[in-house]
Amino acid sequence: MTSLRKLTLEITLPVSLSALAGGIVAALAGAWAVPVLAQQQAAPPVFSWDHTVGWIGMGEFRPVPGKVPPVTNDPKYPYVPNNQGPGRQPTYRIADLTNPNLKPWVKEVMKKDNDEVIAGKIAFTPSSSCVPAGVPAFMSLGGANNPVWFLQTPKEVRIVRAANSQVRRVYLNVPHSANPKPSWYGESVGHYEGDTLVIDTIGLSNKTFVDAYRTPHTEKLHVVERWRMVDDRKFMEVVFTVTDPDTYYEPWTGMKRYRRAEQTFREEICAEGNRMLFDYGIPMASAPDF
């Protein structure tokens, strides 16, 4: 908790004291005031004032008008979440494989998975299996008790999920490495554009899935996200574009909406005491994954 608070309190404005002083001097000079002020940047958006403000994901990936849509549920097998109350039997997500954007090898893999789940096997999810979700699948995780928090410093943004203690690290105003080694969350670099945080991620391991429908991908996966607050800071929206020429015929775009939650961060350990969770064993590493 202390480290989270420390990171949050390190938020600073991108305008240095020297730049501010220069602006004052230029204003006094008169003719130079407008050019100097035009060069100054506005303060970046603050997504979480402290560790008590989180964001709870709402629903599925939504399509964006005019863009290729994400994978959705097969209408023959309606998805029922486990929080729908008594009288409705929860189900697992079954991907609609009529989606024309999926390449043949992807449909083959997903059909095998669909058939197993329809036959009674428990569907794999990162949350229930205690493994990192990857990008953009990180955004498919949700639930009323599982917010994400943003910790912002001048050089880095961390997106933290209490459940499973998953953390994304976004390095600001730097280029990508020449050949980043694939890993669970890849290499994310970002920058601010006005009120929007833009995140560009590559180097994602193909051990992860793209979404809640267990869509596989290759190491060519490339994700660009645009995060911003809306509706008087009561909600957050992220619009993201997914490119993987070996998985999809065209890049597709989705949107996820979050609601503001006044909720104190607390760490939730996934694997404690659970060695055979559902159909999947809890990973127990003796060496780093990557």
C-alpha positions, 0 to 999 in steps of 0.5 A, a space after each residue: 500500500 505504501 508503495 502504491 501511495 508513493 507512486 501516486 503522489 509522484 504525479 507532476 506536471 510536464 511543465 518545468 519551473 524553468 519553463 514557467 519562469 520563461 513564460 512569465 518573463 515572456 509575458 512581461 516582454 509583451 511581444 514574446 508572450 504568445 509564442 512562449 505560452 503556445 509552446 507550453 503543454 497542458 497538464 496530462 489527465 489524472 486518471 486516479 487521484 489516489 489509491 482510493 479511485 479505481 475503474 470497474 469494467 462494464 460488459 464486453 468489448 463493444 464495436 466501434 461504428 465504421 470499424 471492423 468489430 471484435 469477436 462476439 458470442 455465438 447466438 446459439 449459445 447465449 452467454 449468462 454471467 454468474 451474477 445474474 441472480 437465481 433462476 438463470 444457470 451461468 454459462 461460458 462464452 462460446 465464440 461466433 466462428 462465422 466472423 469473417 475476419 478470422 483466418 482458417 487456423 484460428 477458427 480451427 483452434 477455436 472450434 476445438 475449444 468451443 466443442 470441448 466447452 459445449 461438451 462440458 469442459 470448463 472454459 479457460 480464463 486468466 482470472 480463474 487460472 491465475 495467469 497474466 491476461 495479456 493485451 488486450 485481454 486485460 481489458 476483458 477482465 472485470 467484475 463489480 469487485 475488480 477495478 483497475 487503478 492508474 498510477 501515473 508518474 512523469 516517466 511511467 504509467 502503471 495499470 494495476 488490477 487487485 485480483 491476481 495482482 496483475 500490473 501493466 507497465 507503460 513507459 512514457 515518451 520513449 520509442 519501442 525497443 528494436 526487437 522486444 522479447 515476447 512476454 505476458 504483457 509485451 512492451 508498452 510505450 505511451 504518450 498523452 494527447 490532450 486528455 487521452 493516454 495513448 498506449 502502443 503495445 508489441 512483443 506479446 507472447 502467444 501464450 495469451 489470448 486476445 479476448 474473453 473468447 479465447 481467441 489465439 494470436 501470433 507474436 505479430 500482435 500489435 495493440 494501440 489503445 486510447 484511454 480518456 475520462 468522460 461524463 465529468 470523470 464518472 466514466 472511462 472509455 478506451 478505444 483500441 485497435 488490434 492488428 495481427 496479419 497472421 490471425 486476422 484479415 484486417 485490423 479490428 477496433 473495439 471499445 470498453 467502458 469503465 465506471 468510476 469506483 470509490 474503492 480502496 486498493 487491496 491486493 488479492 492473491 489468486 493462487 493461495 491454497 488453490 492447487 487444482 482450480 477447476 480444470 486447470 492447475 495453478 502455475 507454480 514457477 521455479 524460474 522466470 517465464 521469459 
